[in-house]
Amino acid sequence: MIAARAAGAAGTAGASGALSRHGEPAVVHQVSAAAQQGTLAYWTPARMVAAQSKAWARAASNQASSVVKPPKGIPTAVHFSGVPTTGALFSVTASGTTAQSHFCSASVVNSTAGDLILTAAHCVYSTKFATSIEYVPRYNNGHLPYGGWAVKTIMVAPGWIKSHDPDLDFAFLMVSSPTGRKIQSVTGGLTLGFTRWYRETIEVVGYNDPDAEPIRCLTKSFPFRVGQMEFYCHGFWTGTSGSPWIIGYNAKTGTGTVFGVIGGYEKGGQYEWASYSAYFGSQARLLFGQAEAAATPTPSPSPSPSATATHSPAPPKSPSPAPSPVAS
């Protein structure tokens, strides 16, 4: 999107493959427990407020000089207090300075694991993986009504790492809480929708970089090309990458079905009135399945009865005609 709709993702690598029964393994980046604690300690509410970027003025200047004009009659996003299922992502760059950025949007998705959030792949991997990422559901002007959640695992499709394929611009992140609670049990989540129609009535919720409050827009999606969807709505600037496209949006709970995120073509688009998403087809389903498998612990096999049973000798026969006691 404008200014890639995200700050450049920087950080250390440390990727590994998450094996799957089908397709290529996802590319996985693990974050140490110490680094997660450092992330939570760093991102105080005051630092979150201070991290609002200066990208707005640059983006507005670019828009003013553009010769491409938006279609007439398209909607405009409005500010609101937010919903629990959608939030802001904060990150510290690894440039050797204390520069920081509030750079993308994300949402909680329903999963067996209960700790998965969804965003755009370009939000978490450019040439390296992003570091010190904290997710804040329903962030609003320094307020953290559901706390801050450190990202512990990043999962992207291998095709995104290899070539930044815009049709693979989606990522699943696992988050953790110091209390050990699963985020889905706290905020609720969005149901993932795969292989849906390109044309849907949707609500899009996200965070512009310099804004204290989130925005939302009721609009319609439509096909841009095979593998890419588009919608028109004024007001989606840098920072809104990863914003969920929600079908059947519940304005009170923020729930519904998410079938796209701002990203894809031109990392979400170059104009604040036109936004894009990769289509959630078989590749998105595959990555979600791999994220589920990686996030859900495999239960230890129970010992077989033959290996644990204690066999007592049969009781001796009673010399009397009275019935023998039943062995317990």
Backbone torsions as a table, in degrees:
resi	resn	phi	psi	omega
1	MET	NA	-167.0	-179.9
2	ILE	-52.3	128.8	-173.9
3	ALA	52.9	39.2	-177.7
4	ALA	65.1	7.2	-176.9
5	ARG	52.5	14.4	178.1
6	ALA	-159.5	147.5	172.6
7	ALA	-68.7	156.1	179.3
8	GLY	-60.1	125.5	-179.5
9	ALA	-75.8	122.0	-178.4
10	ALA	-125.5	159.0	177.1
11	GLY	153.9	-174.5	-179.8
12	THR	-94.4	147.7	177.0
13	ALA	-78.3	-156.0	-173.6
14	GLY	129.1	40.5	-173.1
15	ALA	-89.3	154.7	174.9
16	SER	-146.8	168.8	-178.9
17	GLY	-97.2	139.2	172.5
18	ALA	-101.3	112.6	-173.0
19	LEU	-70.4	146.6	179.0
20	SER	-133.5	158.7	177.7
21	ARG	-71.1	-23.0	-176.8
22	HIS	-134.8	141.5	173.6
23	GLY	77.3	-179.9	179.4
24	GLU	-71.6	150.3	176.7
25	PRO	-69.4	145.7	174.7
26	ALA	-65.7	155.8	173.2
27	VAL	-91.5	124.4	-172.2
28	VAL	-118.4	133.8	174.5
29	HIS	-119.7	119.6	-178.9
30	GLN	-97.1	142.4	178.1
31	VAL	-112.1	129.6	-177.2
32	SER	-66.5	157.4	178.3
33	ALA	-61.1	-37.1	179.2
34	ALA	-65.2	-40.7	178.9
35	ALA	-67.1	-36.2	176.8
36	GLN	-62.9	-42.8	178.0
37	GLN	-64.2	-38.1	177.5
38	GLY	-64.4	-37.4	177.3
39	THR	-61.8	-48.1	-179.0
40	LEU	-64.5	-35.4	179.3
41	ALA	-70.9	-36.3	-176.9
42	TYR	-71.0	-45.7	-171.2
43	TRP	-82.6	78.6	171.2
44	THR	-78.1	159.8	177.3
45	PRO	-55.6	-37.4	179.8
46	ALA	-63.5	-40.8	179.2
47	ARG	-69.0	-33.3	177.5
48	MET	-63.3	-43.8	178.8
49	VAL	-63.4	-42.0	-178.3
50	ALA	-69.0	-19.6	-175.7
51	ALA	-79.6	-3.0	177.5
52	GLN	-58.6	127.4	-168.9
53	SER	-81.5	172.3	176.2
54	LYS	-99.6	16.5	-175.0
55	ALA	-70.4	-22.5	-176.0
56	TRP	-57.3	-47.8	-177.6
57	ALA	-63.0	-41.0	178.8
58	ARG	-65.2	-43.8	-179.4
59	ALA	-65.5	-41.8	179.5
60	ALA	-63.0	-37.4	178.2
61	SER	-64.4	-42.8	178.2
62	ASN	-62.5	-39.9	-179.8
63	GLN	-65.8	-40.7	-177.6
64	ALA	-63.3	-32.1	-177.8
65	SER	-88.4	-2.6	-176.6
66	SER	-73.4	141.7	176.8
67	VAL	-91.7	-9.0	178.9
68	VAL	-85.7	121.7	-177.6
69	LYS	-104.6	145.7	-178.7
70	PRO	-73.6	156.5	173.6
71	PRO	-62.7	153.4	179.3
72	LYS	-78.0	148.5	172.8
73	GLY	80.7	11.5	179.9
74	ILE	-82.5	154.8	-176.1
75	PRO	-72.4	170.0	177.3
76	THR	-126.1	134.4	179.2
77	ALA	-65.2	150.2	179.0
78	VAL	-123.0	149.9	174.6
79	HIS	-78.0	148.6	176.1
80	PHE	-154.8	-179.7	-172.8
81	SER	-81.2	-9.6	176.1
82	GLY	98.8	171.2	177.8
83	VAL	-133.9	155.2	-174.1
84	PRO	-67.7	-23.8	-175.5
85	THR	-78.9	-13.9	-175.3
86	THR	-125.1	144.4	-177.6
87	GLY	-155.1	-172.0	-178.0
88	ALA	-106.3	147.6	174.1
89	LEU	-105.6	132.2	176.8
90	PHE	-117.0	145.8	-179.1
91	SER	-146.9	151.4	170.5
92	VAL	-105.9	128.7	178.8
93	THR	-74.9	156.6	-178.5
94	ALA	-103.2	53.3	-176.0
95	SER	-100.7	5.0	-178.1
96	GLY	87.2	2.0	175.8
97	THR	-119.4	-176.9	178.4
98	THR	-97.3	18.0	179.6
99	ALA	-59.7	139.4	-179.4
100	GLN	-137.3	164.8	-176.8
101	SER	-150.8	135.6	167.0
102	HIS	-93.6	106.4	-159.9
103	PHE	-121.5	-14.2	-176.6
104	CYS	-154.2	175.2	177.4
105	SER	-118.8	160.9	-179.1
106	ALA	-158.4	171.9	179.8
107	SER	-147.3	152.8	176.8
108	VAL	-81.2	135.7	177.9
109	VAL	-117.0	145.5	178.3
110	ASN	-66.7	131.9	-179.2
111	SER	-154.6	160.5	174.5
112	THR	-63.8	-37.1	-178.7
113	ALA	-66.9	-38.1	177.5
114	GLY	83.7	5.1	-176.5
115	ASP	-133.5	28.9	-176.7
116	LEU	-104.4	137.5	171.1
117	ILE	-123.9	159.3	-174.0
118	LEU	-120.0	137.1	175.1
119	THR	-151.7	-172.2	176.7
120	ALA	-85.9	145.1	-179.8
121	ALA	-62.7	-35.7	-178.3
122	HIS	-68.9	-12.4	175.1
123	CYS	-74.1	-25.0	-172.8
124	VAL	-118.9	-10.9	177.3
125	TYR	-146.8	119.3	172.0
126	SER	-111.0	-82.6	170.1
127	THR	-109.0	-15.9	174.5
128	LYS	-141.7	168.1	176.6
129	PHE	-75.9	143.2	175.1
130	ALA	-65.9	156.3	-179.4
131	THR	-124.9	163.6	174.5
132	SER	49.7	51.3	-179.1
133	ILE	-90.9	130.7	174.3
134	GLU	-123.9	134.6	178.2
135	TYR	-104.3	131.1	-179.3
136	VAL	-123.2	102.5	178.3
137	PRO	-66.8	137.8	179.0
138	ARG	54.3	37.4	176.5
139	TYR	-57.2	138.7	-179.2
140	ASN	-154.8	100.2	173.2
141	ASN	52.4	49.5	177.5
142	GLY	86.1	-3.2	178.8
143	HIS	-94.1	135.5	-178.7
144	LEU	-120.1	76.3	-173.1
145	PRO	-62.9	-23.9	179.2
146	TYR	-118.2	16.8	178.2
147	GLY	78.2	-177.7	177.9
148	GLY	-111.2	143.1	-174.0
149	TRP	-126.3	117.1	179.7
150	ALA	-74.9	140.0	176.0
151	VAL	-80.3	127.6	-179.1
152	LYS	-108.6	-20.0	179.8
153	THR	-147.2	138.0	175.4
154	ILE	-118.4	133.0	179.5
155	MET	-130.1	123.2	177.6
156	VAL	-130.5	160.6	178.0
157	ALA	-71.2	144.3	-180.0
158	PRO	-59.8	-31.0	178.6
159	GLY	-65.4	-26.3	176.1
160	TRP	-71.0	-41.4	179.2
161	ILE	-64.3	-41.8	-174.7
162	LYS	-70.5	-43.8	-169.5
163	SER	-142.1	7.3	-175.6
164	HIS	52.6	45.0	178.5
165	ASP	-58.8	116.8	-177.0
166	PRO	-62.2	-21.1	178.4
167	ASP	-77.5	-3.6	178.7
168	LEU	-119.4	26.0	-175.8
169	ASP	-85.3	66.6	174.4
170	PHE	-148.8	152.5	-177.2
171	ALA	-148.9	149.3	173.9
172	PHE	-113.7	134.2	-179.9
173	LEU	-119.4	139.7	172.1
174	MET	-98.7	136.4	-178.5
175	VAL	-119.3	158.9	179.8
176	SER	-131.2	159.8	178.2
177	SER	-128.6	143.6	177.0
178	PRO	-59.6	-25.1	-179.4
179	THR	-83.4	-12.2	-179.6
180	GLY	85.5	1.0	-179.8
181	ARG	-76.0	151.2	175.3
182	LYS	-84.7	135.3	-174.9
183	ILE	-63.0	-34.9	-178.6
184	GLN	-61.7	-33.9	179.0
185	SER	-72.9	-17.4	-178.4
186	VAL	-93.8	-44.3	-172.0
187	THR	-107.3	-14.9	-166.5
188	GLY	77.9	178.0	-177.6
189	GLY	-151.3	169.1	176.0
190	LEU	-95.0	141.1	175.3
191	THR	-80.9	130.8	178.9
192	LEU	-75.5	133.7	177.2
193	GLY	-115.1	121.1	179.9
194	PHE	-111.5	150.7	177.5
195	THR	50.2	44.5	175.2
196	ARG	-85.0	173.8	172.6
197	TRP	-66.3	148.8	174.5
198	TYR	-68.2	-34.1	-176.9
199	ARG	-92.6	112.6	-179.8
200	GLU	-144.1	153.1	167.8
201	THR	-84.9	124.9	-171.0
202	ILE	-134.4	157.7	167.2
203	GLU	-114.2	130.5	178.6
204	VAL	-113.6	127.7	-176.7
205	VAL	-121.9	131.6	-179.8
206	GLY	-165.1	-174.8	-174.6
207	TYR	-128.1	115.0	168.9
208	ASN	-71.4	143.9	-176.6
209	ASP	-51.3	-50.2	-173.6
210	PRO	-87.6	2.2	-175.0
211	ASP	-89.6	145.5	175.7
212	ALA	-83.3	-23.8	-177.3
213	GLU	-119.0	154.6	176.3
214	PRO	-74.5	170.0	176.2
215	ILE	-124.4	160.1	174.6
216	ARG	-143.5	155.4	179.6
217	CYS	-149.6	129.7	172.4
218	LEU	-91.6	120.8	-175.6
219	THR	-154.0	-166.3	-179.8
220	LYS	-130.5	138.7	175.3
221	SER	-92.4	159.1	178.7
222	PHE	-156.7	163.2	-178.6
223	PRO	-72.1	136.8	171.8
224	PHE	-97.6	-48.1	171.5
225	ARG	-161.2	176.8	177.7
226	VAL	-59.8	126.4	179.7
227	GLY	88.7	-2.2	-178.4
228	GLN	-138.6	137.5	176.5
229	MET	-115.9	163.9	-177.5
230	GLU	-144.5	154.1	167.3
231	PHE	-143.1	158.3	175.6
232	TYR	-109.1	130.3	171.4
233	CYS	-171.4	131.1	176.7
234	HIS	-69.4	146.5	167.0
235	GLY	106.5	5.8	179.4
236	PHE	-100.0	99.3	-175.4
237	TRP	-103.7	-162.2	178.3
238	THR	-63.1	140.8	-177.4
239	GLY	104.8	-18.6	-177.6
240	THR	-88.2	-1.0	173.3
241	SER	-56.0	138.3	-178.1
242	GLY	91.3	-6.6	179.3
243	SER	-61.5	132.2	-177.8
244	PRO	-75.9	143.7	172.2
245	TRP	-97.7	112.6	-167.3
246	ILE	-112.6	124.4	173.3
247	ILE	-94.6	138.4	178.4
248	GLY	65.7	40.9	-175.6
249	TYR	-63.2	130.5	173.4
250	ASN	-98.9	111.7	-172.8
251	ALA	-66.0	-22.6	-178.5
252	LYS	-83.4	-45.6	-175.4
253	THR	-98.4	-18.2	-176.4
254	GLY	78.9	8.6	-177.2
255	THR	-86.1	170.4	-177.8
256	GLY	151.3	-159.8	-179.9
257	THR	-113.2	122.6	178.5
258	VAL	-96.3	125.7	-178.6
259	PHE	-127.6	13.5	176.4
260	GLY	-174.3	164.1	173.7
261	VAL	-138.3	150.3	178.1
262	ILE	-61.4	122.7	-176.7
263	GLY	165.4	-151.6	177.3
264	GLY	76.6	-125.8	-176.8
265	TYR	-56.2	127.7	-178.2
266	GLU	51.7	33.2	-179.1
267	LYS	54.1	35.5	177.3
268	GLY	115.0	-17.2	177.9
269	GLY	118.6	158.0	-177.8
270	GLN	-101.0	-3.7	-177.2
271	TYR	-125.0	143.9	-175.4
272	GLU	-71.0	-8.4	-177.9
273	TRP	-106.0	-6.8	-179.6
274	ALA	-129.3	122.5	-177.5
275	SER	-127.9	154.3	-173.7
276	TYR	-129.1	165.1	173.6
277	SER	-151.2	146.2	167.4
278	ALA	-67.1	144.9	177.7
279	TYR	-74.0	135.3	179.5
280	PHE	-87.6	89.7	178.2
281	GLY	-111.7	-140.1	-174.2
282	SER	-65.0	-34.3	-178.4
283	GLN	-70.4	-38.3	176.7
284	ALA	-67.5	-40.3	177.7
285	ARG	-61.9	-42.2	179.7
286	LEU	-61.9	-46.9	-179.1
287	LEU	-63.0	-40.2	177.4
288	PHE	-62.1	-43.3	178.0
289	GLY	-61.2	-38.8	177.3
290	GLN	-67.8	-38.6	177.4
291	ALA	-64.4	-42.3	176.8
292	GLU	-59.1	-46.3	-178.1
293	ALA	-64.1	-39.4	-179.2
294	ALA	-71.7	-32.8	-175.2
295	ALA	-85.7	-21.8	-177.3
296	THR	-96.0	115.5	-179.6
297	PRO	-61.2	140.8	175.8
298	THR	-81.2	122.0	-178.3
299	PRO	-64.7	143.2	177.8
300	SER	-68.5	139.0	179.7
301	PRO	-65.0	139.2	178.5
302	SER	-73.8	142.5	178.0
303	PRO	-60.7	143.2	179.4
304	SER	-69.3	147.2	-179.5
305	PRO	-56.1	-34.9	-177.1
306	SER	-68.7	-24.2	-177.7
307	ALA	-86.4	-16.5	-174.2
308	THR	-117.6	-16.9	-175.7
309	ALA	-69.1	140.2	175.9
310	THR	-100.6	119.3	-176.3
311	HIS	-95.2	116.4	177.2
312	SER	-91.5	147.0	177.6
313	PRO	-64.3	149.7	179.0
314	ALA	-63.1	139.9	-179.9
315	PRO	-64.2	147.8	179.1
316	PRO	-66.4	151.6	177.8
317	LYS	-68.9	138.1	179.3
318	SER	-76.0	137.2	178.4
319	PRO	-73.5	-18.0	-178.8
320	SER	-89.9	160.9	178.6
321	PRO	-75.1	-4.0	-179.5
322	ALA	-67.7	148.1	179.6
323	PRO	-59.6	141.1	176.6
324	SER	-70.8	147.1	175.8
325	PRO	-63.1	145.3	179.1
326	VAL	-78.6	127.0	179.8
327	ALA	-69.5	135.3	179.4
328	SER	-95.6	NA	NA
